[in-house]
Amino acid sequence: MGEAKERAGRNRTIFLTKEQELEYLRRCLDARDLPENTCPADSIIWGDCFHALPRISHNSVDLLIADPPYNLDKTYSTSQFRKMDAASYEEFTKKWIHSLLPLLKETASIYVCCDWKSSMIIGKALDESFIIRNRITWQREKGRGASRNWKNSMEDIWFATVSKDFTFNVDAVKQRRKVIAPYRVEGQPKDWKETESGNFRDTYPSNFWDDISVPYWSMPENTDHPTQKPEKLYAKLVLASSNPGDLVFDPFAGVGTSCVVAKKLGRRYIGVEIEAEYSALAAKRIEMSDSAPAIQGYANGVFWERNTRPK
């Protein structure tokens, strides 16, 4: 448990005592107790997604964000994911995709996180059921050095849709970049803004993101989850591919980043997580969002480059 670790005074990592974990777990729904054909919006469901998915209402989800276990040996709270051969991992991927299909609206969008190796399998599996729109690559900024290979500091997110009718709010996900060489026409800024804080241009988003900081000890969203995704990363997905009031669904919710972001941005959410500790942390983070609704790196309707937002 997180309480057993020694932490510096400035460490803002969120953790729970055993008593707190039990308290917040009581706020979650138990997958085994879900009624049939239910849509428990604004909820964390504790349990196996394969138990929960058949009970969720069909045609209810506007946006799916999935961060399944990458095909790597990885230790989570009380369990371990063991690396599979490629055929077995493909079977696992198709199993959860097919379980989710009935839940999605005809206008739904899908984002699936993966590393470079599992990306090849996941992209192929998604292509069998959806329309592939793009593959986003984002810079993790971290990563262990390797003496006989290139350091792995990139991850992928596949973007797909159920049909040709889907939401994409491009103006909601522009990035504010510093203007290095400002160009003027008749003395006036051309396609950029001159402010007291500097010169900036709001640019259309590409499929390569180098402005994301992975949560670390001094960030208020940080937990001890080994593969926690940043709120800023998911905020781009939620803003681009859903509208206020839409339902965001996450079958591998972890510590609830997708749900926290959905709430902060005025969407409804359902997250399913198999680990009790992570489900409780998700509930805690959702509670914390009431008094701390900001998303680091996102302000005034734009995403700022890393370390460029004015104080």
N, C-alpha and C positions, 0 to 999 in steps of 0.2 A: 504493500500500500504506500501511497505517496507520503503519509505522515512519518514513515520510518526514515526518510532521507533528511540529511542535514542540508539546509538551504540558507543562502546568504540573505541578509536583511532586505535587500532590494529585489530579491527573486519574487516575481509575480505569478509564478506557476500555480494554477488552480489544482487543488487536491482535496480529498475528503477523508475524514476519519471513518472508521468502520461504522460508527453510529450515524454519521452524516450520510454515508452511502446508503444505509438502510432507509433513512428518512426520505432521501430523494428518489430511491428506487420505488417507494410507495406511490410516488407521483406518476410513475410510468405505468403503461398498460401491459399486462401479461399476455404474450402471444397465444398462450394456451386457453385463455378465457375470452378471446375475441368472439363476438357473435358473427354469424355468416352475413355477408353482404353489408359490411360496415365501412364507414368512412370517418374515422376518428380524427378529424382535422385538429391541428395544433397539439399533437401528441407524440411522445416517444414510446415505442413498443419494445418491450424487453423480450427477446426470444429469437429463435431461428427464423430467418426470413422465409424459409421454405414452409414453415408452419403458419406464418402470418399472411403471406401473399394470397393464398386461396380464399381468405376471408375478407379481403379488401374489395370494396365496390368496384365493379367494372366501369370503364369509361369515366374515371374520376380524376385522373392525374394529368395535369397540364405540363409539368416539367419533371423529368427523371434525372437525378444526379446520382451516379453509382460509383463507388470507390471500392471495388471488390478486392480481396486479397491478391496481391501480385503473386506470380508463380515462383515464390522464393520461400526458403525456410525463415519463418518469422515467429517470434514469441510475442503474444499479446498478454492481456491481464492474467487469465487463468488457462489459456489454451495456446496451442502452437499450430501454425499452418505449415504443412510439409510440402515441399516442392514435388510436383507431379511430372510425369512425362507429358509431352505436348498433347497427345491424344486425350489423356485424362483431363487435362486442364481445359481443353476445348469442349469436352463433354460437360464439365462443371459450368463453363461459361454459357453454353447453350441452355443448360437446365434453368439457370436463374433468368436468362432472357425470356425464355418461353413461359416461365411462371409469371413474368411481369406483363407480357403482351396484353392480356385482357383488361388490365387496369388503365391502360393509356388511352387518352382521347385521340380522335383522328387528327387533331391539330397539335398533338404533343411533340415536344423536343426531348432529345436524349443526349446526355453527356456521360461518358464513361472514362474514368481515370485508369492509367496503366503505365508501366515502365516500358522501355524500348523493346524488351523481349516479349512480354505478354501482349504488347500492342499488336504484334503480327497476328496472334490468335484471336484477340478480341475484335480487331477490325474486320477480320474475315467473318466471324460469327455475327456481328452486327449487320454486315452487308446482306446476310441471308434474310433478315427480318425487317430492315429499315432502309431509308434512303440516306446514304452517307453524304454529309455536307462538307466536312472538313476534318482535319486533324490538327489540333492545337498542340504546340510544344512550348512548355514553360520551363524557365531556368530555376532550378531548385536552390541555387546559390550555395548549397552544401554538398557534401559527398566525400566519401573516403578516397584517399589516394590509392592508386594501384600501380605496382611496380612493373607489371607486364600488360597493362591495358590503359586506355584512356579513362580518366576519372569520370564516373557517371554522375552528372549534375543536371540532367534534363529528364522530364517526364512528359507523357502525352495525355491528351484528352480527346477522345473521339466525339465528334458532333454529328448527330443524325436526327432525322425526323420520321414520324410515322407516315406522313403524306406530303404533298406539295403545298398544303395549306398550313402554315406555321407562323409563329411570332418571332420577329427579330427586330429589336429596338436599337438600331445602330447608334442613334444619337445619345442613348443612355450609357454607352460604354466607350465614349471617346477618351483618349489619353491626353493629358496636358504635358507637353514637352517644352523644355527650354529652347529658345531660338538662339542658335549660336551665331549665325550670320543674318541679321534682320534685313529683309529686302523691302524697300519702300517705292511707292509710286507717287510722284508729285509730293514727296515729303511725308506721306502717310503710310502706316504699316500695311503691308500686303499679306493677307491671310494669317496674321498674328496679332496679338494684343500687347500693348505697352502698359505695364502696371508699375506701381511703386515697388513691388516685390521682384520685378524682373520682366523679361519678355517671354511670352508663351504662345504656343500654337496648340489648338485642340485638334488632334489627328484621328483619323478613322482607325479602328483596331485591326491589327493583322493577326495571323495565326501563330506568331512567335511572341511570347510574353517574357520580358526581361525585367519587369518591375515588381516582382513578387518576393516578399520576404517570408521564409519558412518560420513558423512560430518558434521563439526561443525564450529563455528564462525571464527576460525583462519585459516581454510583451504580455498584456493582460489577458490575451486569449489562449496563452500557452497551457498545455497539460502534459502529463507524462506519457500520453499515447505515442507509440513509436512512429506512426505514419500520419500524424495529424495534418490536415490540409488547412491552408491559410484562409481566413475570412475574405480577404481581398480577392483571392482566386475565385471563390464561389460567388462573390458578389457580381463579378462580370457575367457569369453564366445566368444567374437569376435575373439580373436587369435586362440582359439581351433577350432572353427566351421565355419570359413570363411577364404578366401584367399584375398590378395590385389586385389582391384577392384570389389569384390563381393558387392552385395546390401544387406544392413541390414535394416530391416523394424521394426518399433515400433508403434503399434496402440494406445498405451496409453503413449505418450512420456513424459508427465510431463514437466520438465525443460530441457529436451533434452539430458540427460546423455548418452543414447545409441548412439545418433547421434554425439555428441561431441567425444566420444571414437572412433566411426567408422571413423570419419574424421582424428583423430590423428594417427590412425593405417592404413591409406591408403585404407579404404573401402568407398563405396558410401552409402548413407543413405536416408531414408524417415521416418519422424516422424509425427504422427498425434496427436494433442492435442486439447481438447475442450475448455480449459480455455485461454482467451486472454492474461492474465498476464504471464502464464507459457509458452505459445507459444513465446511471446516476449523475455522472459528470455532465452529460448532455442536459439533463433536467436542471442542474445547478447553473450551467451557462445560460440557459434560456431565462432563468430567473434573473441572472445578473444583467441581461440585456435590457431589462426594464429601466435600470438606472444608468446603463452605459451603452447607448444605442449606436455609437460611432463605429465605423469600420476603418481600421488603419489604412491610410493611403488613398481613401476615397472621401472627397469633400466637395461641396458646392456643385454636385452633379457631374464631376469628372474624376478620372483616375490619374493620380500624380505619379511621375517617375519616382523611383526609390530615392529618398533623401532630398527631394526638391520642394515638398510642400512648405510654404511659408508658415512660421510659427504664429 
